[in-house]
Amino acid sequence: MRGQCFRGSLLEYVVLVLGAIALAYGVRIFNRLVSDRNLVAQAFADIDVQLKLRADLVPQLVATVKAYAAYERQTLEAVTELRSRVATEVERKRGPSESRFGAETLLGASLKKLILLQENYPALKADQNFRDLAAKLIDIEDQLQHARRFYNGAVKQYVTRLQTFPDIVVARMFAFRAAAFFETEDRAAVAVAL
């Protein structure tokens, strides 16, 4: 009788130890997922700062171009409308989303077209204010490109963890959601124009 009791308590002890190991491993996975999610949020905050700086330049650029390129009304209206669309996306959802990144990408492409207008308007190209604004825009685009790379790297690491075993089990248990990648065109066209 005593041997059976000993075997029973040994089995309980082994189950208890294995349960504790599984729990500790689950906690480790959970903490790693939280850390990765926070890294994505931090990286997005870095992008958001650059996007706000870029959005703040839009009215000044539009006003400067408008003074020289009255015939480019369609381009100016498109840039202004896209800036409004981005502002709406920012108000609608604070974090990263595919719709926000899509609007930001379109705004970036429109700003490149706006900068390229200088080729058709020599007086605009000679304007010091325009050159200063274009230089600021290029600096912001450079910073944005670096922030985007860091963000996309953080998202890749986070999404990979969400899709691999055993992390996927913990991620589903606690409703971790994947983050959107921020894909955009290269800014080389703007740099070449200046």
N, C-alpha and C positions, 0 to 999 in steps of 0.2 A: 504494500500500500504506500509505503513511504517513497519508493522508487518511482511510482506513478505520479505522485505529487511533485517530486523533484523534476520529472520530465515535463510536467504541465507548467510549472513555474519557469523552467528554462525556455520552453516554447513561448510563453508569454513575454519573457525578457527579450528574446530574439525578435519577436514581432514588435515590441515596444521600441527597441533600438532601430530596427529597419524603418519604422514609422517616423521616428525622430530624424533619421538621416534623410528620408524623403521630404519631410516638412522643411528641414534646413535647406535642402537643395531647391525646393519650391520657393522659399523666401529669397534665396540668392537669385534665382531667375527673375522673380518679381522685381526685386530691387534693381537688377540690371536693365529690365525693360523700362522702369520708371526713369532711370538715369538716361537711357537713350532717348526717351520721349522728352525729357527736360533739355537735352542737348539740341534736339530738333527745335524746340520752342525758343531756346537762346539764339540759335542760328537764324531763325525766322525774324527775331527781334532785330538782329543786325541788318538783315535785308530790308526790313520795314523802315529803318532809319534812312537808308539810302533811297528807298522809293519815295519817302516823304520829301527828302531834299530835292529829288528830281521833280516831283510834282510841284514844289514851290517855285521852281525855275520856269515852268510852263507859261504862266501869264506874262512874265518879263520877256521871254523869247517871242511869244506871239505878238506882243506889243511892238517889239523892235522890228520883227519881220514885217508886220503890218505897215509900218511907216515906209518901207522900201518896196515891198512886193504886194501892191494892192491887187494885182491880178491873180494872186495865189489864195483867193478867198476860200476855196474848197479845202485846201490843205490846212489852213488856219482853223477853219470850222471843225475839221476832223480831229485835230489835236485838242482843241477845246472840248469837244464832245467826249473824246476818250478820257481826258482828265476828269470830267464829270462822272463818267462811268466808273473810273477807278475809285473816286471818292465815294460813290454809292456802294461799291463792293467793300470798301474799308469800313463804312458804317454798318453795312449789313452783317458782315462776319469779321471779327477781329483777327482770327488766326489765318494760317495758310489754307488756301483752297484753290482748286483748279480754275474756278471762274475768276478769282482775283488775279492769279498768275496769267491767265489768258488775256485779261484786260490790260495788265501791266506790260505784257509782251507787245500787244498792239500799240500801246502808247509809246513804247520804246522805238518801234518801227516808224511811227509817225514823226517822232522827234528827229529820227535820222533823216527822214525826208525833208523836214523843216531846215535842218542844218545844211543839207545838200542844196537848198535853194540859193545859197550864196554863189554857186557856180553860174547861175543865170542873172544874178544881180550884183555886179561889181561894187556898187555903192554899199550894199549890205555887207559884202566881204570886207570892205575897208572900215566899216563902223567899229570903233573900239568897244563899245558896249556889247555889240553882237559877238565880237571875238572873245570878250571876257566871259559872257554867258556860255558860249560854245565850249570854252576851256573848262569852265565849271562843270558843264554837262559831261564832258569827257572824263573828268576826274571822278565824278559821281558814278558814271558807267563803269569805270575801272574798279572802284570800290564795290559796286554792286556785283560785278563779275566775280570778284574774290569771295564776297559773302555768299553768292549763289552756289559757288563750288563747295564751300564749307557746308552750307545747308543741304545740298544734294548728297554730299558724302554722309552727313548725319542721318538723313532720311534713308539712304541705302542701307546703312548699318542697322537702323531701327526696323525697317521693313524686312530685312533678311532674318533678324531675330524673330519677328512675328511669324515668319513662314517656316522656321526650322523646328524640329522636334528636339527636345521636349518643351522649348519655349512657347510653341504654338498652343500647347495645352493650358499653360498659365495665362497666356495672352487672351485666349477665348474665355477662360473662367472669369477674368477681371475686365473683359470688354475693351481691351486695348485696340485702338483703331490706327490704321496706316495713315501716314501723312502724304500729301501731294508733293511730287517733284516740281521744281521750278525750271522748266525748259524754256529757253529763249534763244533768239538769234545772236550771232556774234556781233560785237560792237565795232568790228574792223572797218565797216563802211563809214562810220562817223569819223574815225581817226584818219582815214585816208582823205576824207573831204577837207580836213583842216591842214 
